[in-house]
Amino acid sequence: MGIGLTLVDRGLLTNEQLEAALAEQRATGERLDRIVIKRGHATREQVLEAMGQQFHMPVIDLAGVEVEPKVLESLPSKLVYRQGCVPISRDADRLTVATSDPFALEALDELRLVTGCAIDLVLADEDDLKKFIRAHYGVGGDTLDQMSADADADAPMVTDAATAGEIEQAQEASVIKLVNDLLIEAVSERATDVHIEPYEHELLVRYRIDGVLQRANVGSSIHRFGAAIVSRLKIMANLNIAEKRVPQDGRITFRYRAERGAVQEFDLRVSVIPMLFGEGVVLRLLSKTAVLMSLDDLGMPANILERWDAMIGRPHGILLVTGPTGSGKSTTLYASLNRIVSDEIKVITVEDPVEYHVSGVNQIQVRPKVGLTFAAGLRSILRHDPDVVMIGEIRDKETAETAVQASLTGHLVFSTLHTNDAAGATTRLLDMGVEPFLVSSSVEGILAQRLVRRICPQCAETYTPDPADLPRELDLAPGGTLTRGVGCRACRETGYRGRQGIYELLRMNDELRACVMDRVNAPRIAAAAIKSGDLTTLKQDGLAKALAGKTTIAEVMRALSV
């Protein structure tokens, strides 16, 4: 009985659905089980169980399997990657191998030949298998092994000037595949940045995942090919491959087809800087196909969301979003614009870079080299009769004063500032040289935010904390419980997966405007706002989310220490 009939026999598939899936298989050549899953007729677990029954093979969960290093060495990494199988146990002259493709029975002969053992096959989920291979054999492990075997061990891998041989090496299929493997791994792990750092005896590759850097699992032999990797990235970004003395910046468009998913397109911002032992590279990954989040999805508490909603509906004034780099300010601004955009309102933005494409919004990319700065762009777009203006960042006095004048002439202005809290935004504008009466009369509200990591839902557990470890502001009943993640493969053993915002909103009132006129410092402004009920703090929101089981106390404190 074939896999299709097995699924029909189990009541997971109708005869009509089977005929449609078979027709697609004949047209595309794709495996029937994958078509069934893609069409949503059955889950991966159900199909895997049916395949195990069809081939009389046990099904295992690789996420809970610990394999001894000696067993992993039973198969060369090149064979593991090519055949998509891993050894999980060995007993004398028998080797148990996990595979996700029981149809490729010809692989059995090669496994027997290489190991000299009888082979027992077990079934594992395809995604789990790929994660297991990356975790134990490294990213691009087969490519590195092949490159190391082909390379001359005595050949210098780092030179002061680009040679024809170096350019040729950067265009070799093995180097191209290795770089693609690193980028695909970064995308699949939800990384926002890739750091490639050369040291004297190693090349370190790290991914920034959920705001925290984590080392990529790559083989130590990658150090020998550091120059070729950098050269390949330079070629992709249209940079000068021969120039190794000065920093260079470029862009790469990277397309990636997820497993059983649609094509994703990423805009990679490339920064190359000369360092002591070679060139360091940082790639910022911006998804062109990312779904624009709504304000309701950001995690704002109800009282802040209600107030912010009222502010973004005003006809004029300045609304500021503050926080350090990477705190999600741009996402909040985009969500706010998306909330108010309509046929009756004209919205123009000046950004660096344009991270999301928002329908109905006129977006301008800053180009300092040709004189299109934030200030110059803002002056120009005011002649385009906008109702709402967004400035990516207020960096200098000229931009700040132009934004103030725009708000005073009947425009609603959104922008960002790099300050640690909401109250600090007013003093930052004063420090830039903007007159106090202009700040007090134009600024309507300031939203400060941070991003905290969410507790991984797959390994979350409740526990009773030690009262001595809790901040005094946390209102936890005696014997009360909190939630934490213990770590699993889904979250790379961190206990966290994904992020959400914590917020504080300062709403300007007459008392606070008087404080700005008197150049009162930020702590006193914050104290006055709290007293009047016009400020809810970042710590209050963060601790509330910890009590609700969305994040941890340690994560809130880490985010607020930035």
N, C-alpha and C positions, 0 to 999 in steps of 0.2 A: 504494500500500500504506500503510495507517494505521500509527500508531506501535505499536499492539497487535500487528498482524500482523508488523511488522518485528521486534519482540522475540521473537515466536514463531519466526519464520524464523531468528533467531540462536540459538535454543535457550535463551533466557533466561526464557521463559514458556511454560507448557503451555496447551493450548486450554481446559482446565478453569479454570485460574487467570485466563485472559483473560476468560472468561464471567463469573466472579465479580467481577472488577474492573469490567467493563462494567455489571453489575447495580448495583454501588455508585455508579458514575458517573451512571447514570440516576436513582438515588435522591437523590444529594447535589448533582449538578451540578459536582463537582470534576473537575479535569483528570485524564485517564487516566494520564498519566505520573507524576503525584504519588501517585495511588492505588497504582500498582505499586511505587513506592519505599516508601511507607508500609507496605505489606503485606510488605515485605522480599523480594520476588521478584527484584529487581535493584537494583544500586547506582546512585547518582546519575550516576557516570561512565559506566556502561554505557547508561543511558537517554539521557544527553546525546549519546553517540556515535551511538546509533540514531536520535535525532531529527535529528542532523546529516546522516545518510545519507538519511533520509526527505525532508528539505527541501533537500538538496544545499547545505548551508551548512557552512563550516569551523568547527571547535570550537577555542576559544582558552582559555588559562589566564590570567585577569585578574591573578592574583597576581604574575605575572612581567612585566606590561606597564607600561611607562612612557609616559605621555601628556603631550604638551606643553600648557602652559596655554592657548595660543591655540586648540588643537583642542577643549579642554574648553568654551571659550566659544562653540563653534559652536551649542550647544543651550542654551536657557534652563533654569535649574534646575527651574522649574515643570514643564516638559515632561519632563525627565529623571525626576523623581519620579513623574509621572503615568503615563508609558508604561513605566517600568522599563527604560530603555536609556541607554547612554552612548556618546559619540563617542570613538574611539580613534586614528583617523588620518584625514588629509585630504590629498587630492592634486588640486589644481586644482578642478575642479567635481564631484569625487566624494568622498563622506564615508562612512567605514566606521564602522558603529554596532554595538555589542555588545548583545544582548538574550538573555533567558532564556525568552522566550515567542514562538516562531516562529508560533504560531497567530493572534496579533493582527496580521494583515497590514494591517488598516485603519490602523495607526499609521504605515505607510510613507507614505501620502498626506500626513499631517500633517508628518512629518519633511521630505519634499520641499518642501512649501509654506513651511515656516519657514526652511529653509536655502537653498533654491534650488539644491540639489545633487542629483545622482543618489545613491541610497543603496545601499550594500552591507552586508548584514546578516551578522553572525557570531554563533555561539552561545557562551554562557558559563554557568557554573553560577549558579543563582539566589542562593545565599548569598554567593558571591564577588562577584556583581554588586551586591548590597545593601551589602556592605562597601566596595566601590569607590566607590559613590555617597556613602556617609557620609564616607569619607576625603577625597574631592575636592570635594564640594559642601556638606559640613557636615551636622550633625544638624538636621533640621527646616528645611533650607535653603529649600524651596519655601514653607513656611509663613511664614518670616521675610520672604521676598521679597514675598509677598502682603500681609502686615501693613505692611511699609514703604511699599508702593504705596498702601495705603488710608489710612495715618495722615497726619495733618497734621504736616509737618516742624517747625512752630513750636510745636506743642502741648507743654506741660510734661508730662514723663512721671513725675516724682517730685514728690509734694506732701506737705505736713506733715499733712494730715488727709484721711481717705478721703472721696471725693465719690461722688455717685450715678453719675457718669460712670466713675469708676475701678472701682467694683463692677461696672458694666455691662460694662466692657472685660474684666475678669477672667473674665466668664462667656461671652465671645464664643467661637465655635467655633474660631477660629484660635489663640487663647491656650490653650484647652483642648488642642488638638491639639499645640501646641508643648511644653507641659508633659508630655503623654503621651509625645511623641517622646523627650524628655530622659530620662524614667524608663525607657522601653523600651530605650534605648541603654545605660543604666547596668546594667540587668538582663542584657542580652545580652553585655555586656563583663565580667560577673561582678564588678561593683563592690559594695563593702560600704558605701560612703558616697558621697553626692553633696554637693559644696560649691558654693554659689552666693554669690559674693562681689562686692559692688558697689564700684567705684572711680570716680574722678571722670570718666574718659572711657571706661570699659569695664566690662562685666559679665563676670566670670570664672567659668566653670563647670568644675569639676574632679571627677574620679572617683577614689576610692581603690581601686586594683586590686592584689590581692596585697600589700596593706599599703603601697603607694606611691602618692602622688597623681600623677595624669596629667591634663593639660588635655583637655577635651572639644573636639572639632572643631565649633565653632559659629561662625556668621557674626558679624562685628563689630556688625551692626545690632541684635543682641539687647540691647545696652545701652539702647536706647530703650524697651524693654518690660520692664525690670527690675521696676518697680513692679507691673505687671500680672501677671508671673510669680509674684511673692511673694504678691500678693493671691489668685491662683488656688490656691496651695498652702495659704494660710490658710483659704480656703473648704473645701478638701478635708479639712483637719485640724480643722474646727469651731473655729477661733480667731477672736478679735476682729479683724476686718479694719480697724477704725478706730483701734485702739491701735498706735501706732508708737513709743512712748517707752520701753516696758519689754520685757524678754524674754518670750517665750511658748513653751510646749511643747505638742505635740499628737501625734496619731497618725493615720495614713492606712492603710486597707486597699486594696491595689492588686492587681488581678488581671491577669495577662498570659498570653496564649496564644502559646507558642513556635511557630516555624515547624514544621509537621508534628509538633507535640508536644502534650502535655496542658497544661491550664490550671495555671499556677503562681500561688500566692497569697503576697503579701508584706505584712509588717507594717512600715510606715515610721514611724520615730520622728522627729518634726519638731522642730527647735529654731530659733527665730527670735530674732535679737539686733539691736537698733538699732546702726548704725555711722555713720561720718561722712558717707557718701554714699548712704545708704539702709539697708535691712535685709538682713543676711546670713542665709542659711538653710543648715542642715546636715541632711541626711536620712540616717538609718541604716537600711539595708535588711536586714530579717530575713525569711528565707524560712520561711513556715509549712509548706511542703511539702518542706523540705530533708530529705534522708535522714540519719538519725542514724548517725554513724560509729562503728565498733567500735574497740576498743583496738588490734587488729591492723592497722588501716588508718592509724593516726596516724604511723607511722614510728619508733616506739620501737625502739632496739636490743634484741636478744634478752635480754641480761643484765638490762637495766632492766625490760623487760616482765615477765620472770619474777619479779623481786623485787616489783614493783608489784602483780602478780597475787596474790602471797602476802599482801601488806599489806591489800588491799581485801577479803580473805576473813576478816580478824580480827573478833572479836566486839565489840571496843571500842577506844577510842583516837581520836586526831585525826590525820587525813591532810590535809596542806596542799599546794595547788598554787600556785606563785608565778610572778610575771612581770609585765611592764608591761601596760597596757591594749592589747587586741588581740593578745595572744600565744597565744590559743587555750586559755586555762585552762578556760573553761566547757565547751568541746567535750570536753576530757579528763575533766572531772568527769561529764558526761553519759554518755560512753562507759564510764566506770568503774561508774556506777550501773546502766547497762544490762547490764553483765557479771554483776552479782550479784543483780539483782532476780529474785524468784521468789514463788511462792504462800506460802512459809514465812517470808518477810521483809517487813516493812512499812517502806517508805521514804517519808519526808516531806521536802520541800525548801521553803526560803524564798528567793526569788530576786527580782532586780531588774535586767533584766526576765526573764520566762520566755521563753527563746530557743527551746527545743525542747519538744515535748510527748512525754513518755516514758510508754509504756503500763505500767501497774502501779505508777506513782509518783504520790503525792499532792503536787501542786505548788501553792505559795502565792505570789501576787504581792505584793511589798512595797507598802504605801500609806502613806507618811509623813504625808500630810495628815490621816489619820484615826487616826494613832497606831500603825499596823501597821509597825513598824520591824523590822530584823533581830533585835534583842534581844527585842522584845516577841513577835514571831512564834515565836522559838526557845523562849521560856518557855512559850508556849501549846501548841506541838506536842509538848512533852515529856509533856504530860498525855494525849496520844493514843496512848501505848504504842508508839512507833516502835522499830525495831531499828537503822535507819540514818537519819541526819539529814544533809542538805546545807544549808549556809548560803552564800548567794551570795558574801558577802565579810565578813571580819572588819574592821570599820572603827573600833571603839572598845573601851574597856576593858570595858564592860558586856557587849557581844556576846562578847568573848574569854573573859571569866570564865564566862559561861553555857555556852559551848561546852566549856570545860574541865570544868565540873561535869557536863555531859551525858556526856562521855567517861568520867569517873570513876565514873559510876553505871550503866555497862554499855551505852553506846551507841557505835556507830561514827559519827564525825563527819567529814564532808568539808567543806572550805572553801577560800577563796582569800585570798591576801595580795599586796599590791603591794610586792615586794622584788626586787632585781636577781639574787639567787642563792638557793640553798637554805639555806645557812648563815645568811643574813641574816634568815630568818623567825623564828628563836628570839629574836634580839636585838630584833626588832620587837615581839614579844609582851611582852618584858620592858619595853621603852620605853613600851608602853601601860599598864603598871602591874600586869601579872599577876605573881604571885609566882613566883620561880624554881623552887620545889619543885613548883608546879602545872604549869608548862611541861614540866619534865623528866619528870614522871610521866605526862603525858597524850599528848604528841606522839610518834607512832610513826614517821612518815616525812614527808619534804618533797620534792616534785617541782618543780623549776624548769624552765621551758621558754621557748623563743622560736619564732617561725615564720620560716622562710627560704623564699625562692622557689625553685621547681624549675626546672631548665634546660628550656627549650622543646624537646620531642622532635622538632619539625618542622625546627628549624634548628640542632640540636646538632652540634658538631664537636669532635674531639680536637686537642690542641695540646701542644707541649713548652714549659713555662713557664721563665722566667728564674729560676734558683735564688735570686737576690737578692730576688725579689718574694715568696718563700714564707716563711711564719712558721717559726720554728725548731722548733716542735712537730710540723710536718708531716713524716712519714716517707715521703718520695718518693724512690725509687731514682734514681740518675743517669740522665738520658735518659728518665725516666718521663714519662707524659702525663697530662693532666687534660682535663676536658670543659668547654665553654662554649657558649652560644647566640649566634649571630651576629646574630640579629634577623630577624623576618619579619612578615608581616601577621597571622598567627595570634596572635602575642604582642605586637602593637603595636610592633614593632621593639625590644623590650626584651631579648630573649634569654631571658625567663623566662615560664613559664605555670603557674599553680597554686602551692600552698605545702605544706610539710610541717613537722613539728616537729623541733626538736633539744632534748634533754633532759639533765638531771642529777638524780640521785636520791640524797638523803641518808637513810640508814637509821640511826636512833638506836640507840646501844649504850651500855653502862655508862660508857665513857670520855667519850662526848659528853654524857651526862646529867650527869656530874660537872662538865664544862665549863660547862654551863648553870647549874648550882647556884652556880658560882663567878663567874657573869656574864662569862665569857670573851667577847671580841669575835668577830665573824663570821669574819675571816681566820684566826684561830687555830683556830676550830672546823672550818673547811674543811680546814686543814692536817692536823688530827688525823684527820678522816674519811678523807682521801685516804691517809694513812699506814696506817690500819687496813683499807683496802679497802672502806669503806662509802660512798664517793662517787666517781661518775664525772662529770666536769665537762661543761658545755655546750660548751666549746671542743673537747674531745676528741670528742664526738659529732658536732659540726659538721664538723670536719676529716675525720672518718671518712666522712661523707656526701659531702664534696667529692672524696675519693679514689675513692669508689664511682661518681662521675659523676652524682650526684643534684642537686648544687648547686655553687656556685663558692666559692672562697676569699674573694673580695670580698664575696659575699652573706653569708657566715658572719660576717665581721668587721663588716659593717654592722649585722647583727642584734644582735651582742654589744656594740656601742657604745651601744645604746639604754639 
